[in-house]
Amino acid sequence: MVMWRWAGYNALLYLSAMRNVPRELYEAAALDGASRWRSFWSITVPGIRPTIVFTVVVSTIGGLMLAHGWGMAALRTAASPGQRFSIVLNFSPALTDVDDEPHREAARKFDGMHNRVFLDPVLGRGYPEDVLGDVAHLQALEPAVHDGDMKAIAAPLDWLGVNYYAPTRVVPLPDPTEPSNCGLPGLRGFNVLPPRSPLTSSGWEQAPESLTDLLLWLHRHCPHVPLVVAENGAAFPDTIDCDGRIRDGERIRYFAEHLRAVHRAIAACVFDLDQQSLVVEDP
């Protein structure tokens, strides 16, 4: 039901996008004998695909965040004393090879749409202004917010769940208006690079130091919210040795490195144990 809230506004965006599809394409299709239905699927839909992707993602973001806020309110109403509730978000830190303004800008754009667009609303800060600016050319995210949405989404957190598997490497493009290859809608001016070895069997980059950086950044970004590492892990081939055992050395090394990464984050911070400002939980 939540998703239908954006149906009318999304329809206006589709109509606006359709006006930008070249009329010459329809005229050529008519000369070739294409029906209106065939022209719609072969010309209109591909022509407005970026708008369709963006509206689907924006509606999903809004729906998920509102469902979280309303769900928190319902859970607290029915909660027993001592029960705690929150949300788990999937983070991917943006990495660059060069520390200059274009590369920092590329990292900011990815971080905004992948991480902070979910984190900041639940912290009561609304959608990040820089993210709204990044996608303002589509005129879709900010107008889709209804009165009361941000208040509902900002339901108080008892802790924040952190999913971490891999970072994302980005590089700026010469043309700041060129669409990104990252798959996140509306973003321009940078591309995502292939992950670097060592990789898991899933093709994910193994970078435990990024987990340390992520936890430290979250501690600075929301210092009064306890952090729970909810998900972390990797897939590797299971090889049976001659004695019938699976040594699983790669997975053991992976977990050891990421546990050390969490320990480095703990050691780098000053914590109030009574407030449990950083808590790590086995997945």
N, C-alpha and C positions, 0 to 999 in steps of 0.2 A: 504493500500500500504506500509505503514511503516513496518508492521510486516514481509513482505516478504524479507526485507533486511537481515534477519538472517537465511533464509531458507538454503542456502548453507553451512554455518558454522554449523548450527544445524544438518544437515545431516551427516557431518563428525563426530560430537560427537556421533550420534546414531550408526554409523558404528564402531567407537571405542568401544562403550559400548557393542555392539553385540559380539565382540571378547572375552569379558569376561564371556559370558554365557557358562556354562560347556557343552562341546560337548556330554558328557555322557547322558544328558537329551534328546538331539535330537536322539541319538542312541536308547535309551529306547523307545521313542515315535514311532520311525520307526518300532521297533519290535512289538509294540502294534497295528500297522496298521494305525497310525495317518498320515494324509496327510500333505504336507508341509504347506498348509494354516492353518490347525489345529495346527501344531507345532508352527507356527509363533504367533498365538493369545494366545496359552496356555503356551508357553515357552519364546519366544523372547520378546514379549511385557511386560509380568511381570518382566522379567529379566532386562530390561532397563528402567523400570518405573521411578526410581529416576532421570535418565538423562532426560527423557521426561518431567517430572514435572519441573525440573530446567530450561530447555531450554524454556518451555512455560512461566514460570515466568520471566526469564531474558528478553525474547522478549517483554513481556508485559510491564515490567519496562521501557525498552528502548523506546518502542513505545509510551507509555504514556508521558514520559519525552520529547521526541522529538516533539510530538504533542503539548505539552504545549509551548515549545520554539517557534515553527513555528506559533502557534496560537497567541502568544503574539505579534510577529512581524506583523502579518496580522492585528490584532486589533489596534495596535498603528498606522499603516499606514492609517487606516480608522477612527481613533478616532477624536472626537470633542474636542476642548480645555477644559481642566479640567477633562476629563475622566481618571479613574485610573483602572489598571488591575493587576491581580495577579493569584495565585494558592491557592487551599485549600488542605491541607494534613491531613491525619488521623493518629493521634499519640496515642501510647499506652506506657506509661512509664513502664520500667521493675522494678519490686520490688523483693527484697530478704529478707529472715529472718535473715541472718547472714552477718555481714560486715567483710568479709575476702576476700582474693585474689581469691579463686575459685568462690565464689558467685559474686564478682564484675566482674569477667571474663564472667560468664554466662549472667549477665545483659548486659554487653558490646556487646556480640554477638547478643542477641535479639534486642537490641536498634539499632545496626548497620544495620541489614537487614530489620527491620520493620520501623524504623524512619529515620535514617541518610542517607540511600541509596537513599531516595527521597529528603530529605532536602538539603544535601550538594551540589548536582549538581545544583539546582536552585539558590544557593547562590554563584555559581562560583567556588566552591572548588573541583569539580569533584567527582567521586565515592570515598568514604572513603577508605584509604589504608588498614585499618584493616579489612574492609569487603571483599575487594579483597583477602586479605590473608586468611580469614576464608573459602572462597569458591574456593581457588586456586586449590584444589585437583580435582575439576571438570573441570578446564581449560576452563571456559565458559564465565565469565562475562567480564573480561578485554579485551580479544581478540575480543569481539563482538562490542566494541566501535569503530566507524568510525571517520576518520578525520573530524573535524568540529562539531561533535555531542555535545561536552561539551560546546562549544561556543554558539551553538544554544539554548541549555537547560538553559544556564545561562542568559537568557534575564532578564533585570533589573525588579525587583519587586517594585510595589508601596506599597504593604502591604503583609502580609502572613496570610492566613486563617488557623485556627486551629480547627480541629474536635477532640473532646475528649469525650469518653464515659466511659472507664474503663482502669485500668492498667493491666499488665500481670505479674504474679508471676512465677519466674524461680528458678531452683535449679541445681547445677552442678552434673554431672555424674562422677562416679569413673574413667571411661574410656573416655579420651578426644576425642577419635575417634569414639565413639558410636553415631549413628545418633540421632538427636533430634526428639521429638514427636511434635514439635511446628508447623509443616506444612510449615515452610519457607525452601526453598530448599537449600541443601548444608551445613546446620548448624549441628554441632556436639558438643558433650560434655556437654549438658545441656538438661533439660526437662522443660516443662511448667506445673505448678501445677494447680489444680482446683481453680476457684475463691472462695473467702471467703464471708460469709454473713456480712452485709445484701446484698441481691441480688435483682435485678430488676426481673420483670416477664420474661425477656429475658435471665435470668441467668447471667447477667453482675454484676460484683462486684461494689458496691457503695463506691467510695474512693475519695471524694472531695479534700482531701489534696494532692492527686496526681496531680490534676489540678493546684493547686498552684505551686507545684514543677515543673511541666511541663512549665508553663508560665515563671517562673523565669529562668529555664534552657534556654528556647528559647530567653529570653531577653539577656542573657549572650552570647549565641551562635550567635545571629544575632542582635546586639544592635541597629543598625541603621534602622531596618525594623519594621514598625508598625505591631502590632499583632491584628488580628480580630478573636474573638471566633465565628466561623461560625456555629458550630453544637454542641449541648449538650442536653441531654434529657433522658427520661426513659419510659418504658412501665410498667403499673401497672393495676390490675383488676379494672374495673369500676363498683362499687357497688351502686345500687340505693337505697337510704334510704326510710323509710316509707312515707316520705313527698314528694317523687318523685325527690329529689335532689341527685346529686353526689358530695360528700364533697371533694373527691380527695386529702385527707390529705397526702398520701405518695408522690404524685408528687409535691405537694406544699413544703413539707419538702425537697425533692430532689433538687428542684430549689433554695430554700433558702440556703441550704448548699453549693451548687456550686457557687452561687452568692457571698457568703461570701468568698469562696476559691479564686475567682477572686479579690475580694477586698483586701484580704491578700497579693496577689501578687502585686497589685498596691501600697499598703502601704509599701511593702518591697523594692521598687525601687525608684530611683530619676528620674523624667521624665521631659523632655523638652516639655511643652504643645504645643509649636508652631510646633514641629516635630511629636507630637502624637505618642510617642514611644510605647504606649500600648492602644489599642482601643478595647472595648468590644461591640459586636453587638448582639441583640436578634436574635435567629434562625428563 
